[in-house]
Amino acid sequence: MNDKQRKLLAAMLSDYADALGRKTCNDWNYPEDWTHQEKVEFCKGYHDWNGDPEEFSEEYLHLPDFAVADYLAFLIERGE
């Protein structure tokens, strides 16, 4: 994937995150094959990126679907 394609994908995911945020239900579950540690790292990374690291708790790893889409857009745009 080249840089322009990555930026396009990130922009589309960001738009998708906005649409998801307007829904009344924002449930999202981690894929079944993710380990606890992978969930911790993803959730912590989200809260660091979102500017609310104090909201991170290893006991509460729930993220809404729009937050996941927005964070993935950031990671893709950054090339991660």
C-alpha positions as CSV (number, residue, x, y, z in Angstrom):
1,M,0.0,0.0,0.0
2,N,1.5,3.3,-1.0
3,D,1.3,6.6,1.0
4,K,-1.7,8.0,-0.9
5,Q,-3.7,4.8,-0.5
6,R,-2.8,4.7,3.2
7,K,-4.0,8.3,3.6
8,L,-7.2,7.5,1.7
9,L,-7.9,4.5,3.9
10,A,-7.2,6.5,7.0
11,A,-9.6,9.2,5.9
12,M,-12.3,6.7,5.0
13,L,-11.9,5.0,8.4
14,S,-12.2,8.4,10.1
15,D,-15.4,9.1,8.2
16,Y,-16.7,5.7,9.1
17,A,-15.9,6.4,12.8
18,D,-18.0,9.5,12.6
19,A,-20.9,7.5,11.2
20,L,-20.5,4.9,13.8
21,G,-20.6,7.5,16.5
22,R,-24.0,8.6,15.4
23,K,-25.5,5.2,16.0
24,T,-27.3,4.4,19.2
25,C,-25.4,1.2,19.8
26,N,-21.6,1.2,19.7
27,D,-20.8,-2.3,20.7
28,W,-17.5,-3.8,19.6
29,N,-15.7,-7.0,20.6
30,Y,-12.0,-7.9,20.2
31,P,-11.4,-10.7,17.7
32,E,-11.5,-14.0,19.5
33,D,-7.8,-14.8,18.8
34,W,-6.5,-11.7,20.6
35,T,-4.6,-12.4,23.8
36,H,-5.3,-10.5,27.0
37,Q,-2.0,-8.7,26.5
38,E,-2.8,-7.7,23.0
39,K,-6.1,-6.2,24.2
40,V,-4.3,-4.3,27.0
41,E,-1.8,-2.9,24.5
42,F,-4.4,-1.8,22.0
43,C,-6.7,-0.3,24.6
44,K,-3.8,1.5,26.3
45,G,-2.5,2.8,22.9
46,Y,-6.0,4.1,22.2
47,H,-6.2,6.0,25.5
48,D,-2.7,7.5,25.1
49,W,-3.6,8.6,21.5
50,N,-6.9,10.0,22.6
51,G,-5.3,12.1,25.3
52,D,-7.0,10.4,28.2
53,P,-4.5,7.9,29.6
54,E,-6.0,8.2,33.0
55,E,-9.1,6.5,31.6
56,F,-7.1,3.3,30.9
57,S,-7.8,0.3,33.1
58,E,-6.5,-3.2,32.6
59,E,-9.7,-4.4,34.2
60,Y,-11.9,-2.5,31.7
61,L,-10.8,-3.0,28.1
62,H,-14.0,-2.0,26.4
63,L,-13.8,0.4,23.5
64,P,-16.7,1.6,21.4
65,D,-16.7,0.8,17.6
66,F,-16.2,4.4,16.6
67,A,-13.1,4.8,18.8
68,V,-11.6,1.6,17.3
69,A,-12.2,2.9,13.8
70,D,-10.7,6.3,14.6
71,Y,-7.6,4.8,16.3
72,L,-7.1,2.4,13.4
73,A,-7.2,5.4,11.0
74,F,-4.5,7.0,13.1
75,L,-2.3,3.9,13.1
76,I,-2.7,3.4,9.3
77,E,-2.0,7.0,8.5
78,R,1.1,6.7,10.7
79,G,2.2,3.6,8.9
80,E,1.9,1.2,11.8
